[in-house]
Amino acid sequence: MIRIAAVGDIHLGEDGRGRLRPAFDTLQDCADVFLLAGDLTRHGTVAEAEVVAAEVSGLSVPVVGVLGNHDYHSDREAEITAVLGDAGVTVLEGDSTVLDIGGTKVGVAGTKGFCGGYAGRSAGEFGEPLMKEFVRYTRRCAADLRRSLEHLAAEGSDVRIALTHFSPVPDTLAGEPPEIYPFLGSYLLAEAVDEGGADLAVHGHAHLGVEHGMTEGGVRVRNVAQPVIGRAFAVYDLQVP
């Protein structure tokens, strides 16, 4: 059994240094890997990223993350990725990584993802160029996630986790205003999770949502936005086949 700790939407500012580190230092007692599901900063500045980096640097478990929309706000996402990378965080965007956890190959495929809505009420690739590009961006994120999961399977990962910021399913959005569902995620991410063969999907972004959901293919989905889980991180057990 692999223990997956995860949190998203910690939204740390420059005044947040040291706020989460005491809790993160307990990870060695309860988890094998730590996932960060985006929106790590408030406004996507490098200074805020340095605060996040200090919170997770040198932890006793491997840390893998994706960025969220807040982390893109200042157009410094490349620098934020570098700062987190220097702190030992593997930041994914359309790619994957494999961790050796006690001889078990744990594969994590990650993308920020994007919005567009869910089956029956989703944006279509039609009309103005901006609208078509909006949907194409979501399609690219989903396609990269699926390919990354398939690559992990081909490489022999024992378990595979899909890590996104935006939600793949509407289940975990319950509590959010229905009018904004299309801006909280996309069914295309769920299709990628199912087609790519994930064992668990983890996301953030939906602060007013709920923790538990499932794809049509039966993959467990967990919304780990900190306002939802109400603690520094949540831990999930993942059975190894």
Legacy VTK file of the C-alpha trace (Angstrom):
# vtk DataFile Version 3.0
C-alpha trace
ASCII
DATASET POLYDATA
POINTS 241 float
0.000 0.000 0.000
1.217 3.485 -0.949
0.228 6.494 1.163
-0.451 9.610 -0.935
-0.455 12.989 0.817
-1.862 15.872 -1.187
-2.975 19.488 -0.962
-3.784 22.302 -3.355
-4.741 25.949 -3.141
-2.494 26.888 -0.244
-2.181 30.383 -1.790
0.915 31.408 0.110
1.945 35.053 0.061
5.116 36.651 1.306
3.595 36.748 4.780
3.085 32.980 4.822
6.615 31.825 5.540
6.654 29.011 8.100
2.879 28.668 8.212
2.685 25.117 6.892
6.168 23.767 7.570
5.381 22.299 11.024
2.598 20.194 9.496
4.682 19.249 6.463
7.443 18.014 8.763
5.061 15.267 9.950
4.746 13.782 6.452
7.450 11.224 7.151
5.143 9.619 9.703
2.090 9.230 7.494
2.935 9.441 3.776
5.222 8.083 1.061
4.809 10.917 -1.450
3.473 14.485 -1.326
1.434 15.969 -4.201
0.803 19.694 -4.725
-2.296 20.385 -6.815
-1.628 23.955 -7.909
-2.451 27.477 -6.751
0.555 27.409 -4.487
0.957 31.197 -4.630
-1.491 34.095 -4.420
-0.452 36.126 -7.439
2.163 34.034 -9.188
5.200 36.058 -8.173
8.701 34.683 -7.762
8.854 36.023 -4.196
5.758 34.018 -3.304
7.220 30.940 -4.984
10.286 31.293 -2.793
8.018 31.127 0.264
6.431 27.939 -1.065
9.860 26.512 -1.809
10.979 27.107 1.772
7.905 25.288 3.069
8.642 22.119 1.084
12.422 22.113 0.765
14.205 19.148 2.288
11.115 17.164 3.202
11.600 13.478 3.945
9.255 12.369 1.134
9.382 13.168 -2.595
7.292 16.158 -3.663
5.540 16.362 -7.047
3.344 19.244 -8.145
1.528 21.116 -10.869
0.886 24.840 -11.082
-2.546 26.463 -10.929
-4.141 29.517 -12.473
-2.924 31.764 -9.624
0.629 30.611 -10.301
0.244 31.800 -13.916
-1.206 35.205 -13.033
2.024 37.223 -13.281
3.348 35.359 -16.340
6.268 34.044 -14.292
5.340 30.351 -14.403
8.703 29.296 -15.842
10.554 31.044 -13.039
8.185 29.634 -10.426
8.804 26.159 -11.806
12.559 26.740 -11.549
12.344 28.008 -7.958
10.314 24.977 -6.916
12.640 22.685 -8.835
15.634 24.073 -6.947
13.784 23.147 -3.740
13.441 19.558 -4.909
9.884 19.689 -6.260
9.205 17.884 -9.526
6.811 20.225 -11.337
4.846 18.555 -14.120
3.112 20.072 -17.119
2.068 17.548 -19.700
4.657 15.024 -18.565
5.253 12.437 -15.858
7.655 11.121 -13.290
8.236 7.734 -11.657
9.067 7.360 -7.972
10.541 4.238 -6.416
8.679 3.805 -3.128
10.047 0.746 -1.368
10.385 -1.123 -4.641
6.973 -0.001 -5.945
6.991 2.154 -9.067
4.615 5.062 -8.455
3.933 7.029 -11.612
2.534 10.561 -11.502
1.259 12.274 -14.652
0.487 15.967 -14.313
-0.960 19.002 -16.017
-2.570 22.192 -14.816
-5.477 21.396 -17.083
-8.031 24.004 -18.009
-11.745 24.692 -18.159
-14.547 24.134 -20.640
-17.285 22.314 -18.754
-18.744 18.857 -18.573
-20.694 16.467 -20.783
-23.872 18.029 -22.119
-22.921 21.580 -21.112
-19.429 22.192 -22.396
-17.690 24.653 -24.657
-17.295 23.648 -28.283
-14.483 24.178 -30.751
-16.555 26.439 -32.984
-16.855 30.085 -33.902
-14.366 32.818 -33.179
-10.637 32.014 -33.167
-10.410 32.867 -29.466
-13.175 30.396 -28.617
-11.569 27.659 -30.672
-8.189 28.264 -29.046
-9.851 28.160 -25.611
-11.138 24.648 -26.262
-7.994 23.523 -28.082
-5.891 24.451 -25.060
-8.033 22.200 -22.858
-7.786 19.438 -25.452
-4.000 19.724 -25.495
-3.813 19.512 -21.703
-6.045 16.443 -21.683
-4.162 14.778 -24.535
-0.850 15.329 -22.765
-2.284 13.838 -19.572
-3.532 10.760 -21.386
-0.237 10.247 -23.209
1.700 10.649 -19.966
-0.453 8.053 -18.215
-0.067 5.659 -21.133
3.689 6.188 -21.040
3.738 5.322 -17.342
1.830 2.118 -18.065
4.201 1.198 -20.872
7.166 1.814 -18.592
5.756 -0.572 -15.999
4.526 1.729 -13.242
2.741 -0.303 -10.581
0.294 2.504 -9.779
-0.534 5.665 -11.721
-1.831 8.984 -10.397
-3.280 11.837 -12.457
-2.446 15.194 -10.875
-4.231 18.338 -12.119
-5.345 21.702 -10.825
-8.643 21.917 -12.689
-11.251 19.266 -11.937
-11.909 16.327 -14.265
-15.423 15.705 -12.898
-18.411 17.750 -11.710
-18.866 15.521 -8.635
-16.248 17.385 -6.612
-17.725 20.777 -7.542
-20.905 20.319 -5.492
-21.303 23.482 -3.455
-19.854 25.757 -6.114
-22.277 27.989 -8.054
-23.429 25.947 -11.095
-22.855 28.982 -13.313
-19.079 28.688 -12.871
-18.754 24.914 -13.383
-17.427 25.458 -16.937
-14.553 27.491 -15.461
-13.609 24.875 -12.863
-12.649 22.000 -15.127
-13.407 19.832 -18.121
-14.784 16.389 -18.913
-11.839 16.003 -21.303
-9.559 15.555 -18.294
-11.773 12.731 -17.021
-11.637 11.023 -20.397
-7.844 11.229 -20.253
-7.827 9.768 -16.731
-10.002 6.834 -17.817
-8.340 6.193 -21.167
-4.855 6.547 -19.691
-5.579 4.072 -16.921
-5.061 6.103 -13.752
-5.645 4.551 -10.340
-6.329 7.893 -8.636
-6.984 11.462 -9.780
-6.121 14.425 -7.559
-7.047 18.059 -8.210
-7.685 21.400 -6.516
-9.226 24.713 -7.652
-12.800 24.200 -6.344
-12.685 25.886 -2.928
-16.395 25.399 -2.251
-16.570 21.860 -3.620
-16.386 18.486 -1.930
-13.563 16.026 -1.504
-14.825 12.829 -3.113
-15.798 12.076 -6.686
-15.401 9.474 -9.416
-14.956 9.335 -13.178
-17.370 7.429 -15.397
-14.700 4.746 -15.671
-14.637 4.271 -11.898
-11.411 6.110 -11.046
-11.469 7.783 -7.629
-11.192 11.587 -7.803
-10.132 13.671 -4.806
-10.437 17.453 -4.507
-7.599 18.460 -2.193
-8.119 22.228 -2.249
-7.150 23.251 1.266
-10.441 25.056 1.937
-12.176 21.742 1.184
-10.022 19.331 3.170
-9.638 21.815 6.030
-6.121 20.779 6.996
-2.523 21.031 5.814
-2.879 17.930 3.637
-5.022 14.841 3.140
-3.690 11.277 2.939
-5.075 8.536 0.704
-4.143 4.861 0.654
-3.497 3.379 -2.768
-3.412 -0.394 -3.036
-0.616 -1.905 -5.097
-1.797 -4.652 -7.470
LINES 1 242
241 0 1 2 3 4 5 6 7 8 9 10 11 12 13 14 15 16 17 18 19 20 21 22 23 24 25 26 27 28 29 30 31 32 33 34 35 36 37 38 39 40 41 42 43 44 45 46 47 48 49 50 51 52 53 54 55 56 57 58 59 60 61 62 63 64 65 66 67 68 69 70 71 72 73 74 75 76 77 78 79 80 81 82 83 84 85 86 87 88 89 90 91 92 93 94 95 96 97 98 99 100 101 102 103 104 105 106 107 108 109 110 111 112 113 114 115 116 117 118 119 120 121 122 123 124 125 126 127 128 129 130 131 132 133 134 135 136 137 138 139 140 141 142 143 144 145 146 147 148 149 150 151 152 153 154 155 156 157 158 159 160 161 162 163 164 165 166 167 168 169 170 171 172 173 174 175 176 177 178 179 180 181 182 183 184 185 186 187 188 189 190 191 192 193 194 195 196 197 198 199 200 201 202 203 204 205 206 207 208 209 210 211 212 213 214 215 216 217 218 219 220 221 222 223 224 225 226 227 228 229 230 231 232 233 234 235 236 237 238 239 240
